Amino acid sequence: MDFFRDFFEALKNDLDKICGETITLGDNPITTLNIVIWSLYIGFIIGIAVTVVNRFVIGGLVKRLVDRKANTEGGALTIRELGCSNFFVKAALRSGGTLRRIVRMVGDTDEKRSAEDISTARFYIPEENIHRAEAVYGLTGTSLVSTILSVFAFLIVVFLSFVIVPSLIQMLSNFIASIAPQSNIL
């Protein structure tokens, strides 16, 4: 029984220490728990942003190439002709990029990627890469509405965490205090 009493006592002390610590940023104290929760939310938002760019911007380029049947060098199109001339597409189409393993530039070989300027180069998706392009860049799947709804749903979870989690920690702390008598083991 002493083992369990000591265990709960140490756990209570740790919880009290975690919940009691604050980090002061200016005049507003922010608890460690709040920092962890907001960090998770920011990470979630960054992940959503990357997903949106891949799905709607890069995936838009792939969809347009597939829809216009640009699957040979003869049918290749420029990004301007496709209406996809933006920073994200140009960055994705750089020589060492993942997209260039699927989308080919006229003049590419298996051994070497063409160094032509991306703004004027012509691109196509070889027939053998079309299925892979659809799988990787998700021509079907998550919609913008469901993405926005998931951001708001996670925001609600974050705010509920600020209300519920501290109460749960306090309840656990009270439970441990009622089970384990006060001792000075730590």
N, C-alpha and C positions, 0 to 999 in steps of 0.2 A: 504494500500500500504506500510505503514511503516513496517508491519510484514514481507512481502516478501523481502523488501530491507534489513532488519536486518537478515533475514534467509540467503539470498545469501551472505551477507557480512561475516557472521559467517562461512558459508561453504567455502568461498574463503580463509579465514584465516586458517581454518583447513587444506585445501588442500595445501596451501603454506607452512604450518608448516610440514606436512607429507612429501612433496616433497623436502623440504629444509634440513631435518634432515639427518645426515650421521653418520655412525658408523665407526670408524677407526680401522682397523685390520692391524697393521704394517704401511706401508707407503701408502697403497691403501684404499681410502675411498669407502665404499660400501653403496649405499642408502638403506633405509628401504624397499622400493619396491623390489629391487633386492634380498634382503634376503628372503622376503616372496615368491617370485617366485621360487627361488632356493630351498627353503624348501618344497614347493609343489612338485617340480620335484623329490627331494630326496624321499619324501613320496611315490610318484608314483612308483619310481624304487624299493623301498622296497616292496610295494604291488605286483609288477610284480614278484619280486624274490620269494616271498612266494607262489604266484600262480604257478610259474614254478616248484618249488619244489613239491608242492601238485599234480600238474597235471602230471609231467613227472617222478618224483622219487617215490613218494608214490603211485601215480596212476599206475606206472609201476609195482609195487609189486602186487597191486590189479589185474591188467590185467593179469599178469602171473599166479596168483592163479586161476582166472576164466578160462583162456585158458587151464590150465593143469587139470581142473576139480577137484581142491582140495577143495571139499565141505563136506568132512566127516573127522573124526579123522583118519580113515584108509588111506585116500588119502592125508594127511597133508604132507607138505614139509618144509624143513629148508630154511632160507633166502639165505644160500650159494647155495643150489640146485637151487634156483630161480634166482641166479645171482644178488641179490639185497643187498648184505652185505655191507652197508655203514652207515655212521653216522646218516644221516637223517632218514633212515628206522628204525634203532635201536632206535632212540629217539622217533619216532612215535609209535613204538610197545611197549613202556614201559607200565607198568601195568595200570596206570591211564590215558593213552592217548586216544584220540578220535578214533584212528584207531582200538584200541583193542575192541571197542564196536561192530565193524563190523568183523574184522579179529580175529579169536579165536586161542589160543594156545592149543595144546593137554594138557588136564588136567584142563582147565578152567571150572568153573561151573558158574551158574547164580549168586551165592552168593559171589564167590571168584575167583580172577584171579590167575593163576599159577605163581609162583615166579622163575620158571626155567630160566636159562641163555638164553637170546634172541639169542645168536650166535648158540646155539645147539638145541634150541626148534623147534618143528614142528608146522606149522601154516596152517589154512584152513579157508574158508569162508563158514559158514553154508548156505544151500540152501535158507533159508528165508532172508538172508542178502545180497544176490547177487545183487538184484535190487537196494537196498540202496547204496551198494558199488559203483555201476556204476554211480548212481546219484551224490553221494558226491565227488568221486574222478575222475569224468569226464573222462570216458574211450573214450568219443567222445567229440569234441568241439574244443577249441582253439589250434591252431598249434604253433609250435615254430617260424615259419616265421611270422605269424600274431602278435605274442608277440613282436618280434624284431622290426617289422614295427611300432607298436604302441609306442614303446620307442622312435624311431626316429621321429615319427610324433609329440609326445609331446615335444621333444627337439626343434623341429622347432617352435612350439607354444611358448615355453619359450623364444627363441631368438627373435621372432617377438614381444613378450610382452615387451622386452627391448627397442624396437624401437617404437612400436605403443602406448603403454600405457602412457609413459611420454608425448608424443605429444597430446594425448587425454586429459590428465590432464591439460596440458598447455592451450589447446583450451578452456576447461571448465573454467579454472581460468580466461582467457581473457574475456570470455563471461560474467562471473559473475562480473568482474571488469567494464565491459562496461554498465551493467544494474544497478548495485548498486553503488551509489556515495560513496566516501571514508568517513567513519565515525569511531569513536573510541568507539564502543559499547563494545568491549571485551578488 
